[in-house]
Amino acid sequence: MDHRTWSLFATGIPSFDTLLGGGIPRRQSVIVAGDPGSGKTVLCSQLAFLAAARGLPVVVVTVTSEPHDKLVGELNSFSFFKEELLDEKIFVMSAYSSLKQGAKETRDLIIQTARKRGAKLLFIDGLRAIRDLWQDEARLREFLYELGIGLAAADCVGLFTTEYPLEKLLTLPEATTVDGIVSLSVSKHGARRMRRVEVVKLRGRPHLMGEHLMRIDGEGVSFIPRLEALEPTGVDVAPPQERASFGLPELDVLMDGGLPRTSATLLAGSMGIGKTLLAAHFAAEGARREEHSLFVSFHDSTAALAARARRIQLDVERCVKSGMLTYLYIPPMELEADLVMDRILQEVARLNVKRLVIDGLTTLEQSIIEPERRPLFLAALAEKLRRAGVTTLYTREVSKVAGNELDFSDAPVATLGENLLLLRYVELRGRIHRILSVLKMRDSKYDNDLREFQIADSGMKVLATLRSAEGLLTGQARPLGTTIGAVE
């Protein structure tokens, strides 16, 4: 066994171990800090029950006089709670009486109990209550220091909770006495409250820095590390020469056969112009070629997309039934990008997806609460998908339906736009036309001619090159040989 692995205490929550750099170093003591309601007791209790379920003896110390009833009442709604582990593997004791006697008495009681039980994990719930009772900085510092030495000698990990926010804790002696600090917080963004976790300090471990998403549900506490904070995984190889076609011959020929494999493509277009249907063609063609495809939508349910596709002779339902196309509808509620992408990436890995469509990039962007984080997040996502061998197509609505300027300054083109396809309406000779253009393609041949395309009951079709007008990309086309303001 690798010594680095042997020297770590696995928490039983894989996502927490990832944040900690593999787990809690053995014989170390860690403070879990945060305001009331941030999830400190739930997290530490979960670690205690998960350790006990693995057969490790655990001692839980509370500062109340009725520890057993209080513990059962607070935790029995979580799936990790197993009452049969209490007393058998988890010994719950109250330090209420010894705390009033003094630091030495409390320390001796806790260490003796841990040694007697052979505990590998000790959880003390409520350092702030001890501080408030003693009102003595030196006594508390000495207590924690000697307790840490005693636990290390007994090969026992110490977990302590305190109801101080991080900024306050860092000014107190506890911060320098313990080996690690984990901060839990609940921040307000508009009408929403977001749970976050940060491993502030952990001696001897290259843990993940910064804040990460935390959630509490019926399973207990779990975490989703920020995508951009993780080391890239997968094989970093040169992209294959093959292309991923749309199944529309006139379009594929513009791109020398289709999109470059493992690349990221931004399909930008005006509202209602056909971005979703074109993206559905891409996914369905992958399914037809027996490449697992995943279509993620924030706007259309499965039935809605199938009905729209059916009107242009595109049988999405058959592709879904074949098992080669998976449709994932994520309603645009109060989304968090980390949670959304964690779910998508799980599906990508589970199904060995080769083609991914994210229909509605703007919704995903807006679910990243911090605007300055968006480029990093999307760049990390693109890299992860590339290494996984996925060819990705994102749709995004452009801000203007028609106008003099073609402005992508508010879109992550530099991040995701290895390839850029533009769909746009233009008015020419009293009629509205749909045009398509390949504006950019990664290190590969492509035809940048402007093409008209049609969406009809017979299907989607790309037409001949438009050479009879200028200004098409701006949406204000002019027949060749005329000037602005000229009358035909």
C-alpha positions as a Python dict, from the first residue, in 0.01 Angstrom:
ca = {
    (1, 'M'): (0, 0, 0),
    (2, 'D'): (122, 351, -88),
    (3, 'H'): (246, 525, 229),
    (4, 'R'): (67, 844, 129),
    (5, 'T'): (-264, 658, 118),
    (6, 'W'): (-196, 460, 435),
    (7, 'S'): (-128, 784, 626),
    (8, 'L'): (-472, 929, 543),
    (9, 'F'): (-805, 885, 719),
    (10, 'A'): (-1071, 844, 449),
    (11, 'T'): (-1381, 1044, 539),
    (12, 'G'): (-1623, 815, 356),
    (13, 'I'): (-1742, 1108, 142),
    (14, 'P'): (-1540, 1082, -183),
    (15, 'S'): (-1602, 1444, -280),
    (16, 'F'): (-1477, 1560, 62),
    (17, 'D'): (-1164, 1348, 27),
    (18, 'T'): (-1103, 1518, -309),
    (19, 'L'): (-1116, 1859, -143),
    (20, 'L'): (-881, 1740, 131),
    (21, 'G'): (-627, 1600, -113),
    (22, 'G'): (-717, 1240, -35),
    (23, 'G'): (-847, 1251, 322),
    (24, 'I'): (-758, 1379, 669),
    (25, 'P'): (-397, 1306, 765),
    (26, 'R'): (-391, 1051, 1046),
    (27, 'R'): (-332, 1183, 1398),
    (28, 'Q'): (-436, 1534, 1302),
    (29, 'S'): (-707, 1756, 1449),
    (30, 'V'): (-940, 1965, 1234),
    (31, 'I'): (-1182, 2246, 1321),
    (32, 'V'): (-1502, 2270, 1118),
    (33, 'A'): (-1617, 2631, 1148),
    (34, 'G'): (-1927, 2818, 1039),
    (35, 'D'): (-2236, 3008, 1145),
    (36, 'P'): (-2530, 2821, 1301),
    (37, 'G'): (-2716, 2626, 1036),
    (38, 'S'): (-2419, 2592, 802),
    (39, 'G'): (-2407, 2212, 842),
    (40, 'K'): (-2114, 2158, 1080),
    (41, 'T'): (-2280, 1905, 1308),
    (42, 'V'): (-2438, 1716, 1019),
    (43, 'L'): (-2104, 1686, 838),
    (44, 'C'): (-1904, 1572, 1141),
    (45, 'S'): (-2179, 1332, 1253),
    (46, 'Q'): (-2190, 1187, 904),
    (47, 'L'): (-1814, 1125, 914),
    (48, 'A'): (-1859, 958, 1253),
    (49, 'F'): (-2133, 723, 1131),
    (50, 'L'): (-1950, 642, 808),
    (51, 'A'): (-1637, 553, 1005),
    (52, 'A'): (-1840, 339, 1245),
    (53, 'A'): (-2005, 162, 952),
    (54, 'R'): (-1652, 65, 838),
    (55, 'G'): (-1591, -89, 1179),
    (56, 'L'): (-1384, 195, 1327),
    (57, 'P'): (-1454, 291, 1692),
    (58, 'V'): (-1572, 651, 1731),
    (59, 'V'): (-1617, 876, 2035),
    (60, 'V'): (-1861, 1169, 2014),
    (61, 'V'): (-1835, 1435, 2284),
    (62, 'T'): (-2108, 1692, 2339),
    (63, 'V'): (-2138, 1978, 2585),
    (64, 'T'): (-2505, 1909, 2669),
    (65, 'S'): (-2646, 1694, 2945),
    (66, 'E'): (-2861, 1474, 2717),
    (67, 'P'): (-2631, 1374, 2432),
    (68, 'H'): (-2801, 1055, 2313),
    (69, 'D'): (-3150, 1197, 2273),
    (70, 'K'): (-3018, 1514, 2114),
    (71, 'L'): (-2808, 1323, 1863),
    (72, 'V'): (-3093, 1092, 1764),
    (73, 'G'): (-3334, 1381, 1726),
    (74, 'E'): (-3103, 1583, 1503),
    (75, 'L'): (-2980, 1306, 1275),
    (76, 'N'): (-3241, 1034, 1235),
    (77, 'S'): (-3378, 1185, 912),
    (78, 'F'): (-3048, 1125, 729),
    (79, 'S'): (-2977, 795, 556),
    (80, 'F'): (-2627, 768, 709),
    (81, 'F'): (-2779, 754, 1060),
    (82, 'K'): (-2790, 397, 1194),
    (83, 'E'): (-2909, 383, 1553),
    (84, 'E'): (-2768, 32, 1598),
    (85, 'L'): (-2418, 179, 1569),
    (86, 'L'): (-2469, 389, 1881),
    (87, 'D'): (-2299, 233, 2182),
    (88, 'E'): (-2168, -50, 1965),
    (89, 'K'): (-1923, 149, 1753),
    (90, 'I'): (-2012, 508, 1842),
    (91, 'F'): (-1974, 600, 2207),
    (92, 'V'): (-2155, 922, 2294),
    (93, 'M'): (-2048, 1103, 2608),
    (94, 'S'): (-2120, 1438, 2767),
    (95, 'A'): (-1835, 1657, 2888),
    (96, 'Y'): (-2078, 1893, 3058),
    (97, 'S'): (-1974, 1812, 3416),
    (98, 'S'): (-1600, 1786, 3358),
    (99, 'L'): (-1593, 2116, 3169),
    (100, 'K'): (-1706, 2294, 3486),
    (101, 'Q'): (-1423, 2128, 3677),
    (102, 'G'): (-1146, 2246, 3447),
    (103, 'A'): (-934, 2191, 3137),
    (104, 'K'): (-714, 1915, 3278),
    (105, 'E'): (-1010, 1710, 3398),
    (106, 'T'): (-1186, 1744, 3063),
    (107, 'R'): (-876, 1658, 2863),
    (108, 'D'): (-797, 1353, 3076),
    (109, 'L'): (-1154, 1226, 3051),
    (110, 'I'): (-1164, 1259, 2673),
    (111, 'I'): (-823, 1102, 2608),
    (112, 'Q'): (-882, 816, 2851),
    (113, 'T'): (-1218, 743, 2690),
    (114, 'A'): (-1067, 753, 2340),
    (115, 'R'): (-790, 513, 2442),
    (116, 'K'): (-1025, 279, 2625),
    (117, 'R'): (-1252, 258, 2321),
    (118, 'G'): (-965, 235, 2075),
    (119, 'A'): (-1119, 530, 1892),
    (120, 'K'): (-992, 625, 1548),
    (121, 'L'): (-1213, 934, 1533),
    (122, 'L'): (-1308, 1178, 1807),
    (123, 'F'): (-1577, 1440, 1745),
    (124, 'I'): (-1629, 1728, 1989),
    (125, 'D'): (-1940, 1928, 1902),
    (126, 'G'): (-1916, 2283, 2031),
    (127, 'L'): (-1578, 2448, 2093),
    (128, 'R'): (-1744, 2786, 2122),
    (129, 'A'): (-1948, 2665, 2418),
    (130, 'I'): (-1623, 2560, 2590),
    (131, 'R'): (-1470, 2901, 2518),
    (132, 'D'): (-1778, 3079, 2654),
    (133, 'L'): (-1774, 2866, 2969),
    (134, 'W'): (-1407, 2910, 3052),
    (135, 'Q'): (-1355, 3269, 2934),
    (136, 'D'): (-981, 3198, 2933),
    (137, 'E'): (-774, 3210, 2613),
    (138, 'A'): (-465, 3048, 2765),
    (139, 'R'): (-666, 2761, 2915),
    (140, 'L'): (-839, 2684, 2585),
    (141, 'R'): (-512, 2700, 2390),
    (142, 'E'): (-343, 2461, 2631),
    (143, 'F'): (-645, 2230, 2630),
    (144, 'L'): (-647, 2199, 2250),
    (145, 'Y'): (-270, 2162, 2228),
    (146, 'E'): (-251, 1882, 2484),
    (147, 'L'): (-565, 1716, 2350),
    (148, 'G'): (-406, 1713, 2004),
    (149, 'I'): (-90, 1551, 2141),
    (150, 'G'): (-295, 1289, 2325),
    (151, 'L'): (-506, 1204, 2021),
    (152, 'A'): (-198, 1180, 1798),
    (153, 'A'): (-41, 936, 2043),
    (154, 'A'): (-359, 729, 2029),
    (155, 'D'): (-362, 737, 1645),
    (156, 'C'): (-698, 916, 1653),
    (157, 'V'): (-828, 1193, 1426),
    (158, 'G'): (-992, 1486, 1605),
    (159, 'L'): (-1290, 1680, 1468),
    (160, 'F'): (-1409, 1993, 1648),
    (161, 'T'): (-1692, 2226, 1551),
    (162, 'T'): (-1715, 2592, 1641),
    (163, 'E'): (-1984, 2850, 1567),
    (164, 'Y'): (-1747, 3118, 1447),
    (165, 'P'): (-1726, 3243, 1090),
    (166, 'L'): (-1384, 3202, 933),
    (167, 'E'): (-1275, 3566, 970),
    (168, 'K'): (-1335, 3555, 1345),
    (169, 'L'): (-1179, 3211, 1393),
    (170, 'L'): (-854, 3317, 1229),
    (171, 'T'): (-803, 3575, 1504),
    (172, 'L'): (-838, 3313, 1782),
    (173, 'P'): (-571, 3076, 1922),
    (174, 'E'): (-767, 2771, 1800),
    (175, 'A'): (-665, 2855, 1443),
    (176, 'T'): (-294, 2803, 1511),
    (177, 'T'): (-333, 2515, 1756),
    (178, 'V'): (-514, 2269, 1526),
    (179, 'D'): (-376, 2107, 1212),
    (180, 'G'): (-663, 2189, 980),
    (181, 'I'): (-953, 2429, 932),
    (182, 'V'): (-1262, 2363, 718),
    (183, 'S'): (-1500, 2655, 678),
    (184, 'L'): (-1871, 2610, 594),
    (185, 'S'): (-2072, 2911, 488),
    (186, 'V'): (-2411, 3015, 354),
    (187, 'S'): (-2398, 3325, 134),
    (188, 'K'): (-2685, 3529, -7),
    (189, 'H'): (-2714, 3608, -377),
    (190, 'G'): (-3034, 3797, -447),
    (191, 'A'): (-3317, 3580, -320),
    (192, 'R'): (-3096, 3270, -314),
    (193, 'R'): (-2872, 3126, -45),
    (194, 'M'): (-2571, 2923, -153),
    (195, 'R'): (-2383, 2669, 60),
    (196, 'R'): (-2006, 2668, 25),
    (197, 'V'): (-1709, 2485, 179),
    (198, 'E'): (-1344, 2587, 193),
    (199, 'V'): (-1046, 2388, 318),
    (200, 'V'): (-854, 2681, 463),
    (201, 'K'): (-567, 2488, 617),
    (202, 'L'): (-449, 2127, 629),
    (203, 'R'): (-94, 2049, 732),
    (204, 'G'): (101, 1828, 498),
    (205, 'R'): (-166, 1797, 227),
    (206, 'P'): (-193, 1970, -114),
    (207, 'H'): (-566, 2028, -73),
    (208, 'L'): (-791, 2211, -320),
    (209, 'M'): (-798, 2584, -259),
    (210, 'G'): (-1093, 2821, -267),
    (211, 'E'): (-1466, 2774, -213),
    (212, 'H'): (-1661, 2480, -351),
    (213, 'L'): (-2029, 2392, -367),
    (214, 'M'): (-2182, 2212, -70),
    (215, 'R'): (-2526, 2058, -48),
    (216, 'I'): (-2732, 1885, 219),
    (217, 'D'): (-3007, 1638, 129),
    (218, 'G'): (-3148, 1317, 269),
    (219, 'E'): (-2816, 1140, 212),
    (220, 'G'): (-2631, 1397, 421),
    (221, 'V'): (-2359, 1636, 310),
    (222, 'S'): (-2181, 1621, -26),
    (223, 'F'): (-1956, 1854, -220),
    (224, 'I'): (-1886, 1940, -581),
    (225, 'P'): (-1534, 2074, -636),
    (226, 'R'): (-1499, 2366, -875),
    (227, 'L'): (-1425, 2226, -1219),
    (228, 'E'): (-1141, 2472, -1279),
    (229, 'A'): (-973, 2373, -950),
    (230, 'L'): (-934, 2008, -1050),
    (231, 'E'): (-635, 1863, -1232),
    (232, 'P'): (-734, 1762, -1587),
    (233, 'T'): (-806, 1391, -1619),
    (234, 'G'): (-815, 1165, -1921),
    (235, 'V'): (-565, 1122, -2198),
    (236, 'D'): (-424, 1433, -2363),
    (237, 'V'): (-384, 1319, -2722),
    (238, 'A'): (-385, 1491, -3059),
    (239, 'P'): (-740, 1528, -3197),
    (240, 'P'): (-837, 1260, -3450),
    (241, 'Q'): (-863, 1357, -3815),
    (242, 'E'): (-1219, 1226, -3851),
    (243, 'R'): (-1517, 1460, -3861),
    (244, 'A'): (-1850, 1452, -3680),
    (245, 'S'): (-2111, 1519, -3946),
    (246, 'F'): (-2457, 1674, -3911),
    (247, 'G'): (-2619, 1436, -4159),
    (248, 'L'): (-2695, 1737, -4382),
    (249, 'P'): (-2471, 1689, -4691),
    (250, 'E'): (-2482, 2053, -4800),
    (251, 'L'): (-2373, 2170, -4454),
    (252, 'D'): (-2113, 1898, -4398),
    (253, 'V'): (-1934, 1985, -4722),
    (254, 'L'): (-1884, 2342, -4594),
    (255, 'M'): (-1689, 2197, -4300),
    (256, 'D'): (-1488, 1940, -4497),
    (257, 'G'): (-1710, 1663, -4366),
    (258, 'G'): (-1833, 1799, -4033),
    (259, 'L'): (-1702, 1929, -3703),
    (260, 'P'): (-1348, 1832, -3597),
    (261, 'R'): (-1364, 1549, -3345),
    (262, 'T'): (-1323, 1639, -2974),
    (263, 'S'): (-1362, 2009, -3052),
    (264, 'A'): (-1605, 2261, -2902),
    (265, 'T'): (-1841, 2445, -3135),
    (266, 'L'): (-2054, 2750, -3066),
    (267, 'L'): (-2371, 2757, -3274),
    (268, 'A'): (-2490, 3115, -3240),
    (269, 'G'): (-2807, 3252, -3385),
    (270, 'S'): (-3109, 3472, -3362),
    (271, 'M'): (-3417, 3377, -3164),
    (272, 'G'): (-3626, 3110, -3336),
    (273, 'I'): (-3393, 3067, -3631),
    (274, 'G'): (-3339, 2692, -3590),
    (275, 'K'): (-3042, 2644, -3358),
    (276, 'T'): (-3213, 2369, -3158),
    (277, 'L'): (-3325, 2177, -3468),
    (278, 'L'): (-2977, 2196, -3621),
    (279, 'A'): (-2826, 2077, -3292),
    (280, 'A'): (-3081, 1794, -3284),
    (281, 'H'): (-2964, 1691, -3632),
    (282, 'F'): (-2609, 1671, -3499),
    (283, 'A'): (-2712, 1451, -3204),
    (284, 'A'): (-2940, 1229, -3413),
    (285, 'E'): (-2670, 1175, -3675),
    (286, 'G'): (-2437, 1061, -3399),
    (287, 'A'): (-2698, 813, -3277),
    (288, 'R'): (-2748, 688, -3635),
    (289, 'R'): (-2375, 620, -3652),
    (290, 'E'): (-2396, 435, -3317),
    (291, 'E'): (-2208, 705, -3128),
    (292, 'H'): (-2364, 766, -2788),
    (293, 'S'): (-2504, 1119, -2795),
    (294, 'L'): (-2634, 1333, -2509),
    (295, 'F'): (-2869, 1626, -2574),
    (296, 'V'): (-2906, 1862, -2277),
    (297, 'S'): (-3181, 2123, -2286),
    (298, 'F'): (-3278, 2396, -2042),
    (299, 'H'): (-3587, 2494, -2244),
    (300, 'D'): (-3762, 2202, -2417),
    (301, 'S'): (-3895, 1885, -2263),
    (302, 'T'): (-3834, 1558, -2444),
    (303, 'A'): (-4186, 1558, -2587),
    (304, 'A'): (-4158, 1919, -2706),
    (305, 'L'): (-3832, 1859, -2893),
    (306, 'A'): (-3960, 1535, -3044),
    (307, 'A'): (-4271, 1714, -3174),
    (308, 'R'): (-4068, 1997, -3328),
    (309, 'A'): (-3823, 1754, -3487),
    (310, 'R'): (-4105, 1538, -3620),
    (311, 'R'): (-4239, 1833, -3821),
    (312, 'I'): (-3915, 1843, -4025),
    (313, 'Q'): (-3892, 1465, -4067),
    (314, 'L'): (-3630, 1419, -3795),
    (315, 'D'): (-3711, 1112, -3585),
    (316, 'V'): (-3559, 1197, -3248),
    (317, 'E'): (-3786, 951, -3067),
    (318, 'R'): (-3643, 657, -3264),
    (319, 'C'): (-3290, 763, -3171),
    (320, 'V'): (-3387, 781, -2804),
    (321, 'K'): (-3553, 440, -2816),
    (322, 'S'): (-3242, 292, -2975),
    (323, 'G'): (-3047, 388, -2662),
    (324, 'M'): (-2787, 581, -2862),
    (325, 'L'): (-2938, 923, -2788),
    (326, 'T'): (-3011, 1035, -2433),
    (327, 'Y'): (-3219, 1345, -2377),
    (328, 'L'): (-3166, 1532, -2051),
    (329, 'Y'): (-3410, 1810, -1969),
    (330, 'I'): (-3299, 2041, -1687),
    (331, 'P'): (-3574, 2295, -1610),
    (332, 'P'): (-3439, 2652, -1581),
    (333, 'M'): (-3505, 2688, -1211),
    (334, 'E'): (-3252, 2815, -956),
    (335, 'L'): (-2960, 2635, -1116),
    (336, 'E'): (-2600, 2622, -1000),
    (337, 'A'): (-2348, 2552, -1273),
    (338, 'D'): (-2138, 2313, -1062),
    (339, 'L'): (-2442, 2100, -983),
    (340, 'V'): (-2565, 2105, -1344),
    (341, 'M'): (-2230, 2010, -1490),
    (342, 'D'): (-2169, 1743, -1228),
    (343, 'R'): (-2490, 1575, -1342),
    (344, 'I'): (-2403, 1614, -1711),
    (345, 'L'): (-2048, 1485, -1667),
    (346, 'Q'): (-2175, 1184, -1474),
    (347, 'E'): (-2397, 1099, -1772),
    (348, 'V'): (-2109, 1155, -2014),
    (349, 'A'): (-1894, 908, -1820),
    (350, 'R'): (-2175, 657, -1760),
    (351, 'L'): (-2282, 641, -2124),
    (352, 'N'): (-1937, 690, -2279),
    (353, 'V'): (-2080, 985, -2469),
    (354, 'K'): (-1908, 1086, -2794),
    (355, 'R'): (-2137, 1377, -2891),
    (356, 'L'): (-2274, 1631, -2648),
    (357, 'V'): (-2521, 1909, -2722),
    (358, 'I'): (-2585, 2180, -2461),
    (359, 'D'): (-2885, 2369, -2592),
    (360, 'G'): (-2887, 2706, -2416),
    (361, 'L'): (-2537, 2816, -2323),
    (362, 'T'): (-2667, 3148, -2188),
    (363, 'T'): (-2864, 2965, -1918),
    (364, 'L'): (-2553, 2773, -1816),
    (365, 'E'): (-2345, 3093, -1811),
    (366, 'Q'): (-2598, 3274, -1592),
    (367, 'S'): (-2600, 2986, -1344),
    (368, 'I'): (-2235, 3068, -1268),
    (369, 'I'): (-2299, 3323, -995),
    (370, 'E'): (-1962, 3500, -1015),
    (371, 'P'): (-1926, 3657, -1364),
    (372, 'E'): (-1547, 3665, -1342),
    (373, 'R'): (-1546, 3287, -1296),
    (374, 'R'): (-1734, 3210, -1619),
    (375, 'P'): (-1439, 3202, -1863),
    (376, 'L'): (-1235, 2975, -1632),
    (377, 'F'): (-1527, 2741, -1571),
    (378, 'L'): (-1608, 2708, -1941),
    (379, 'A'): (-1242, 2662, -2035),
    (380, 'A'): (-1205, 2384, -1776),
    (381, 'L'): (-1525, 2223, -1904),
    (382, 'A'): (-1405, 2232, -2264),
    (383, 'E'): (-1072, 2076, -2166),
    (384, 'K'): (-1237, 1800, -1964),
    (385, 'L'): (-1471, 1709, -2250),
    (386, 'R'): (-1187, 1717, -2502),
    (387, 'R'): (-979, 1477, -2294),
    (388, 'A'): (-1284, 1251, -2264),
    (389, 'G'): (-1305, 1231, -2644),
    (390, 'V'): (-1633, 1425, -2664),
    (391, 'T'): (-1730, 1649, -2955),
    (392, 'T'): (-1940, 1927, -2805),
    (393, 'L'): (-2192, 2164, -2963),
    (394, 'Y'): (-2328, 2460, -2766),
    (395, 'T'): (-2615, 2676, -2885),
    (396, 'R'): (-2634, 3041, -2788),
    (397, 'E'): (-2874, 3317, -2877),
    (398, 'V'): (-2714, 3634, -3014),
    (399, 'S'): (-2829, 3958, -2860),
    (400, 'K'): (-2949, 4117, -3184),
    (401, 'V'): (-3186, 3970, -3443),
    (402, 'A'): (-3071, 4219, -3705),
    (403, 'G'): (-2850, 4526, -3703),
    (404, 'N'): (-2535, 4687, -3831),
    (405, 'E'): (-2302, 4523, -3579),
    (406, 'L'): (-2205, 4161, -3532),
    (407, 'D'): (-2105, 4166, -3166),
    (408, 'F'): (-1991, 3859, -2969),
    (409, 'S'): (-1821, 4055, -2692),
    (410, 'D'): (-2060, 3917, -2430),
    (411, 'A'): (-2021, 3555, -2542),
    (412, 'P'): (-1742, 3313, -2444),
    (413, 'V'): (-1627, 3272, -2803),
    (414, 'A'): (-1261, 3284, -2707),
    (415, 'T'): (-1319, 3006, -2453),
    (416, 'L'): (-1556, 2773, -2636),
    (417, 'G'): (-1542, 2889, -2993),
    (418, 'E'): (-1284, 2658, -3145),
    (419, 'N'): (-1548, 2647, -3414),
    (420, 'L'): (-1811, 2915, -3469),
    (421, 'L'): (-2127, 2877, -3677),
    (422, 'L'): (-2362, 3171, -3721),
    (423, 'L'): (-2729, 3154, -3814),
    (424, 'R'): (-2903, 3482, -3888),
    (425, 'Y'): (-3211, 3640, -4042),
    (426, 'V'): (-3161, 3892, -4323),
    (427, 'E'): (-3408, 4105, -4514),
    (428, 'L'): (-3351, 4116, -4888),
    (429, 'R'): (-3588, 4243, -5156),
    (430, 'G'): (-3880, 4247, -4918),
    (431, 'R'): (-3831, 3890, -4789),
    (432, 'I'): (-3680, 3743, -4472),
    (433, 'H'): (-3409, 3485, -4538),
    (434, 'R'): (-3219, 3253, -4306),
    (435, 'I'): (-2846, 3247, -4367),
    (436, 'L'): (-2568, 3028, -4231),
    (437, 'S'): (-2196, 3087, -4224),
    (438, 'V'): (-1893, 2904, -4083),
    (439, 'L'): (-1698, 3192, -3928),
    (440, 'K'): (-1419, 2993, -3768),
    (441, 'M'): (-1293, 2634, -3747),
    (442, 'R'): (-1001, 2497, -3552),
    (443, 'D'): (-692, 2429, -3762),
    (444, 'S'): (-892, 2281, -4048),
    (445, 'K'): (-1036, 2353, -4389),
    (446, 'Y'): (-1379, 2508, -4420),
    (447, 'D'): (-1581, 2709, -4669),
    (448, 'N'): (-1681, 3052, -4544),
    (449, 'D'): (-1940, 3115, -4815),
    (450, 'L'): (-2273, 3249, -4693),
    (451, 'R'): (-2552, 2998, -4746),
    (452, 'E'): (-2926, 3032, -4724),
    (453, 'F'): (-3099, 2749, -4542),
    (454, 'Q'): (-3462, 2649, -4514),
    (455, 'I'): (-3666, 2473, -4249),
    (456, 'A'): (-3974, 2311, -4400),
    (457, 'D'): (-4203, 2011, -4355),
    (458, 'S'): (-3972, 1820, -4587),
    (459, 'G'): (-3675, 1885, -4360),
    (460, 'M'): (-3382, 2121, -4312),
    (461, 'K'): (-3182, 2205, -4622),
    (462, 'V'): (-2879, 2425, -4691),
    (463, 'L'): (-2910, 2605, -5025),
    (464, 'A'): (-2670, 2754, -5278),
    (465, 'T'): (-2416, 3025, -5201),
    (466, 'L'): (-2556, 3376, -5169),
    (467, 'R'): (-2354, 3601, -5400),
    (468, 'S'): (-2616, 3854, -5503),
    (469, 'A'): (-2598, 4079, -5197),
    (470, 'E'): (-2362, 4231, -4944),
    (471, 'G'): (-2398, 4308, -4573),
    (472, 'L'): (-2563, 3971, -4511),
    (473, 'L'): (-2393, 3904, -4177),
    (474, 'T'): (-2516, 4235, -4038),
    (475, 'G'): (-2875, 4139, -4111),
    (476, 'Q'): (-2917, 4441, -4340),
    (477, 'A'): (-2843, 4298, -4682),
    (478, 'R'): (-2808, 4511, -4994),
    (479, 'P'): (-2819, 4381, -5352),
    (480, 'L'): (-2479, 4412, -5515),
    (481, 'G'): (-2432, 4737, -5700),
    (482, 'T'): (-2653, 4946, -5468),
    (483, 'T'): (-2562, 5189, -5193),
    (484, 'I'): (-2719, 5241, -4853),
    (485, 'G'): (-3038, 5433, -4893),
    (486, 'A'): (-3066, 5361, -5266),
    (487, 'V'): (-3411, 5285, -5405),
    (488, 'E'): (-3451, 4990, -5632),
}
